[in-house]
């Protein structure tokens, strides 16, 4: 029997993550890799539908295999890893103008040149 795979990137209030899910004959697994600190969480979706128990310590081999698959997928599609926006707090506080809808910063002396070049 073939297994179905679903891999995605996600953002939540908890942070940015990569998620890989594998469905098989016995179990439905979901691994989350948190980009901010490299931490991973593994959930057994058959026995823990609410995803409230991280079972990566009980199944380290499954967590490692799914993490490897997530990394291979990112390489296959040429996905870059997110980078920290060190100017976020200044933008939110209004010390640096927000980018326009196209992601471009206005010509303004308060915008650091390295930020404007992004």
Secondary structure, 3 states (H helix, E strand, C coil): CCCEEEEEEEEECCEEEEEEEEECCCCEEEEEEECCCCCEEEEECCCCCCCCCCCCCCCHHHHHHHHHHHHHHHHHHCCCCCCCCCCHHHHHCCCCCCCCCCCCCCCCCCCCHHHHCC
